[in-house]
Amino acid sequence: MSVDSELIADFLSAAKTYGKCLAEADSRAANKQHTVMTRLMKKISNVGQDSNLLAHVRDEDKYIRLCVASFLAKAYPVECQPILVDLESSGGPTAISARMLLDLLKTGRL
């Protein structure tokens, strides 16, 4: 596996763990995973792999969809906004996160 592929795999793994933490209402652990994803996203962007991560915006795991769309919404709004709209109707913490991101996108604050 290439370093670039490992970065993507690590991001997806962190997104799944983030989702598990959200589902368990463990905000401290969720914040830790968000920090991990933020660091990984910087590395992914630095090596020009954003589009490879974007391929996972339609993943079957809703937390992967949420995290990919969240981190790429500003650069790829056309691809990410429909995913966030769909997640907004899913209920729970995923819906709340998606709603907040959509508001930030619409108001230009993202």
C-alpha positions as CSV (number, residue, x, y, z in Angstrom):
1,M,0.0,0.0,0.0
2,S,1.4,3.4,-0.9
3,V,1.8,6.2,1.6
4,D,-1.1,8.1,-0.1
5,S,-3.4,5.1,0.2
6,E,-2.4,4.7,3.8
7,L,-3.4,8.3,4.5
8,I,-6.8,7.7,3.0
9,A,-7.2,4.4,4.9
10,D,-6.2,6.1,8.1
11,F,-8.7,8.9,7.5
12,L,-11.5,6.4,6.8
13,S,-10.6,4.5,10.0
14,A,-10.6,7.7,12.1
15,A,-14.0,8.6,10.5
16,K,-15.5,5.3,11.6
17,T,-14.1,5.6,15.1
18,Y,-15.4,9.2,15.2
19,G,-18.9,7.9,14.3
20,K,-18.7,5.2,17.0
21,C,-17.7,7.9,19.6
22,L,-20.6,10.1,18.5
23,A,-23.1,7.2,18.7
24,E,-21.8,6.6,22.3
25,A,-21.9,10.3,23.2
26,D,-18.2,10.2,24.0
27,S,-17.4,13.8,23.0
28,R,-13.8,13.6,24.3
29,A,-13.0,10.6,22.1
30,A,-14.9,12.1,19.2
31,N,-12.8,15.3,19.5
32,K,-9.6,13.3,19.5
33,Q,-10.6,11.6,16.3
34,H,-11.6,14.9,14.7
35,T,-8.1,16.1,15.5
36,V,-6.6,13.0,13.9
37,M,-8.7,13.6,10.8
38,T,-7.7,17.2,10.6
39,R,-4.0,16.3,10.7
40,L,-4.6,13.5,8.1
41,M,-6.6,15.9,5.9
42,K,-3.6,18.4,5.8
43,K,-1.3,15.6,4.7
44,I,-3.9,14.3,2.1
45,S,-4.2,17.8,0.7
46,N,-0.4,18.3,0.7
47,V,0.1,15.2,-1.5
48,G,-2.8,16.1,-3.8
49,Q,-5.1,13.2,-2.8
50,D,-8.2,15.2,-2.1
51,S,-10.0,13.7,-5.1
52,N,-9.1,10.2,-4.0
53,L,-10.7,10.9,-0.6
54,L,-13.7,12.4,-2.4
55,A,-14.4,9.0,-4.0
56,H,-15.5,7.9,-0.5
57,V,-18.2,10.6,-0.1
58,R,-20.8,8.0,-1.1
59,D,-19.5,5.2,1.2
60,E,-22.1,3.0,2.8
61,D,-21.0,4.2,6.3
62,K,-22.8,7.4,7.2
63,Y,-20.0,8.6,9.4
64,I,-17.5,8.2,6.5
65,R,-19.9,10.2,4.3
66,L,-20.2,12.8,7.0
67,C,-16.5,13.2,7.6
68,V,-15.5,13.2,3.9
69,A,-18.2,15.7,3.0
70,S,-17.3,17.8,6.0
71,F,-13.7,18.1,5.2
72,L,-14.1,18.5,1.5
73,A,-17.3,20.6,1.3
74,K,-15.5,23.9,0.7
75,A,-13.3,22.5,-2.1
76,Y,-16.1,20.3,-3.6
77,P,-19.4,21.9,-2.7
78,V,-21.3,20.4,-5.7
79,E,-20.3,16.9,-4.7
80,C,-20.6,17.3,-0.9
81,Q,-23.7,19.4,-0.5
82,P,-26.2,16.7,-1.6
83,I,-24.6,14.2,0.7
84,L,-25.0,16.6,3.6
85,V,-28.6,17.2,2.7
86,D,-29.2,13.5,2.7
87,L,-27.5,13.1,6.1
88,E,-29.5,16.0,7.5
89,S,-32.6,13.9,7.2
90,S,-31.0,10.8,8.8
91,G,-31.6,11.9,12.4
92,G,-29.3,11.9,15.4
93,P,-25.9,13.5,15.7
94,T,-25.2,12.9,12.0
95,A,-28.1,15.1,11.1
96,I,-27.1,17.8,13.5
97,S,-23.6,17.9,12.2
98,A,-24.8,17.9,8.6
99,R,-27.3,20.8,9.3
100,M,-24.6,22.9,10.9
101,L,-22.2,22.3,7.9
102,L,-24.9,23.2,5.4
103,D,-25.6,26.4,7.3
104,L,-21.9,27.3,7.2
105,L,-21.8,26.5,3.5
106,K,-24.8,28.6,2.7
107,T,-23.6,31.6,4.6
108,G,-20.0,31.4,3.3
109,R,-18.6,30.8,6.8
110,L,-17.0,27.4,6.0
